[in-house]
Amino acid sequence: MFSFSSSGDWSKTTAFLQKMQKLNVDSVLQSAGAKGVAALGKATPRDSGLAANSWTYKVTKSSGGITIDWLNTDDENGFKVALMIQYGHGTGTGGYIQGRDYINPAMRPIFDEIAETVWKAVTSA
């Protein structure tokens, strides 16, 4: 048999939860999206510059939460150029071009900033 009892009121908990409900993560992600696009554009290896200039982002809200996606629209014969640079690819003559990890180092500071900003908002509520 289990029992549970509580004394006092829930006013502090209720106030905290009401503040969290008003937390505007959307503005944090919109700002991070723009910074991510700039960081990715700067970090993308340049040949023609098309891949570097093809970064964009999208913030999506749903009942399950909010997400941010960074996208690159540079397509070459159905293949995403940004991913070919990141992970490597075969050539038309049977060769292979080694990938170069440029996305993760460029985005690490952006991810850290998102985490820090949201954490500060949560802990100051």
Secondary structure, 3 states (H helix, E strand, C coil): CCCCCCCCCCHHHHHHHHHHHHCCHHHHHHHHHHHHHHHHHHHCCCCCCCCCCCEEEEEEEECCEEEEEEEECCEECCEEHHHHHHHEEECCCCCEEECCCCHHHHHHHHHHHHHHHHHHHHHCC
